[in-house]
Amino acid sequence: MSVKIRLQRHGKKGKPFYWIVAADARSKRDGRFLEKLGVYNPNTNPATVDLNLDQAVQWLHNGAQPTDTARAILSYKGALMKHHLDGGVRKGALTQEQADAKLAKWLEEKAGKVTAKKEGLTKAQEAEKAKALKAEKVANDKRAAAAVEAAKVEEEVAVEETAEVVAEEAPAVEEAPVAEVVAEEAPAVEEAPVAEVVAEEAPAVEEAPAAEEASEETEA
């Protein structure tokens, strides 16, 4: 029986995740399998892989052939490296301790790379978040300024409308010409002719006839 290590699809539409399984090559992709070896979730960044390393290597020892995607996952988790080192141990090229030390070093370096990638992604996300917050702040400031301007315009319009209403409601006052008002308020004064006034005020002076004045001068 030919055995393949492959992915079996699960999850909902648009967000799938996969089981890593050892299955008969003749069975359907999502059909029966011989053993579940792990889970691969591509929805996270970086992708999440949970693999039973020893069981995966055992299936490789038994001749199971991984698909291209499954091979990449097994290589990522160190299963292919362990399979290679175990082959060297069987051939006597190195001891089991040496093989274990090389595998531990390789896994440590791989973990460091994964951690660095996660930190880089975290920094990128934080920078993107800060950029989005800054853009949102600028947009909020613009909206606030526009709201203040709109309120100012509304206030000016309201003042103008109020002035118009007051002007319409106030009664119209008819102003009489100044000359007429003064003429109405001042009492009428009857003025006598100037000659009559002088005649009334001056005392009467009796004048002697001219003949009498002449006789008086002769006697003297």
C-alpha positions in Angstrom: 0.0 0.0 0.0 1.3 3.4 -1.0 1.1 6.0 1.8 1.1 9.8 1.3 1.5 12.5 3.9 -0.9 15.3 2.8 -3.3 17.9 3.9 -7.0 17.4 4.6 -9.2 20.5 4.4 -11.4 21.6 7.3 -12.9 24.9 8.4 -15.5 27.2 6.9 -15.5 28.9 3.5 -12.9 31.6 3.2 -11.0 30.5 6.4 -9.8 26.9 5.9 -7.4 25.1 8.1 -5.9 21.7 7.4 -5.1 18.4 9.1 -1.7 16.9 8.3 -2.5 13.2 7.8 -1.0 10.0 6.6 -3.4 8.4 4.2 -3.7 5.8 1.5 -2.7 7.3 -1.8 -5.9 5.9 -3.4 -8.3 7.5 -0.9 -10.0 10.9 -1.5 -8.3 14.0 -0.3 -10.8 14.6 2.5 -11.6 10.9 2.9 -10.4 8.3 5.4 -6.9 8.6 6.7 -4.5 6.3 8.6 -3.2 8.7 11.2 -3.5 12.4 12.0 0.0 13.9 12.4 -0.8 17.6 13.0 -2.6 20.8 12.1 -1.7 23.6 9.7 -3.5 26.9 10.0 -2.6 29.5 7.3 -5.0 32.1 8.7 -2.4 33.4 11.1 0.7 35.4 10.3 3.1 33.6 10.4 1.1 30.3 9.8 0.6 28.1 12.7 1.9 24.5 12.5 1.4 21.9 15.2 3.1 18.7 14.2 3.9 15.4 15.9 7.5 15.3 14.9 8.3 11.7 15.9 5.3 10.2 14.3 5.9 12.2 11.1 9.5 11.0 10.9 8.4 7.4 11.6 6.0 7.5 8.6 8.9 8.9 6.5 11.1 6.0 7.7 8.3 3.6 6.5 8.4 5.1 3.0 5.5 7.6 3.1 5.8 10.3 0.4 4.7 13.8 1.3 3.0 16.1 -1.2 4.7 19.3 -2.1 2.8 21.4 0.5 3.3 18.7 3.1 7.0 18.5 2.4 7.4 22.2 2.9 5.6 22.0 6.3 7.7 19.0 7.3 10.9 20.8 6.4 9.7 23.9 8.3 9.2 21.9 11.5 12.5 19.9 11.1 10.9 16.5 10.3 13.0 16.2 7.1 16.2 17.2 9.0 15.5 14.5 11.7 14.8 11.9 9.0 18.1 12.8 7.3 20.1 12.6 10.6 18.5 9.3 11.6 19.6 7.9 8.2 23.2 9.0 9.1 22.9 7.3 12.5 21.8 4.1 10.8 24.7 4.2 8.4 27.2 4.9 11.3 28.2 8.3 10.0 27.4 9.9 13.4 26.1 8.9 16.8 22.6 9.5 18.1 23.9 12.2 20.5 25.5 14.1 17.6 22.3 13.8 15.6 20.2 15.1 18.5 22.7 18.0 19.1 22.5 19.0 15.4 18.8 18.7 15.4 18.5 20.9 18.6 20.8 23.5 17.1 18.8 23.6 13.9 15.5 23.9 15.7 16.9 26.7 17.9 18.1 28.7 14.8 14.7 28.1 13.2 12.9 29.3 16.3 15.1 32.4 16.3 14.1 33.2 12.7 10.4 32.7 13.5 10.7 34.9 16.5 12.5 37.6 14.5 9.7 37.4 11.9 7.0 37.7 14.5 8.7 40.7 16.1 9.1 42.4 12.7 5.4 41.8 12.0 4.5 43.2 15.4 6.5 46.3 14.8 5.0 46.7 11.4 1.5 46.4 12.8 2.3 48.9 15.6 3.7 51.4 13.0 0.6 50.8 10.8 -1.7 51.3 13.8 0.2 54.5 14.8 -0.1 55.8 11.2 -3.9 55.0 11.2 -4.3 56.8 14.6 -2.5 59.8 13.3 -4.6 59.9 10.1 -7.7 59.5 12.2 -6.6 62.4 14.5 -6.0 64.7 11.5 -9.5 63.7 10.1 -11.1 64.4 13.5 -9.4 67.8 13.7 -10.6 68.7 10.3 -14.2 67.6 11.2 -14.0 69.7 14.4 -12.8 72.8 12.6 -15.5 72.3 10.0 -18.1 72.0 12.8 -16.8 75.2 14.5 -17.0 77.0 11.2 -20.5 75.8 10.5 -21.6 76.8 13.9 -20.1 80.3 13.4 -22.0 80.6 10.1 -25.2 79.4 11.7 -24.8 81.9 14.5 -24.2 84.8 12.0 -27.3 83.7 10.0 -29.4 83.5 13.2 -28.3 87.0 14.2 -29.2 88.4 10.8 -32.6 86.7 10.9 -33.3 88.0 14.4 -32.4 91.6 13.2 -34.8 91.2 10.3 -37.6 90.0 12.5 -37.1 92.8 15.0 -37.1 95.3 12.1 -40.4 93.9 10.8 -42.1 93.8 14.2 -41.1 97.4 15.3 -43.9 100.0 14.5 -43.1 102.7 11.9 -42.6 106.2 13.5 -43.5 109.1 11.4 -41.3 112.1 12.1 -42.8 115.5 11.5 -40.5 118.2 10.1 -38.6 120.0 12.8 -40.0 123.4 11.8 -43.6 122.2 12.2 -42.8 120.6 15.6 -41.3 123.8 16.9 -44.3 125.8 15.5 -46.7 123.5 17.2 -44.9 123.5 20.6 -44.2 127.4 20.8 -47.2 129.6 21.8 -48.3 132.2 19.3 -47.0 135.7 20.1 -48.8 138.7 18.6 -46.3 141.3 17.7 -47.4 144.9 17.6 -45.9 147.2 15.0 -42.6 148.8 16.1 -44.0 152.4 15.8 -46.9 151.6 18.1 -44.7 150.0 20.7 -42.4 153.0 20.8 -45.3 155.4 21.1 -46.8 153.5 24.0 -43.5 153.3 25.9 -42.2 156.9 25.4 -43.8 159.7 27.8 -45.6 162.5 26.1 -43.7 165.8 25.8 -45.6 169.1 25.6 -44.1 171.5 23.2 -44.8 175.3 23.5 -45.8 177.1 20.4 -43.1 178.9 18.6 -44.7 182.4 19.0 -44.7 182.1 22.8 -41.1 181.2 22.9 -40.3 184.4 20.8 -42.2 186.8 23.0 -40.4 185.5 26.1 -37.1 186.2 24.5 -38.1 189.9 23.7 -39.2 190.7 27.2 -36.1 189.5 28.5 
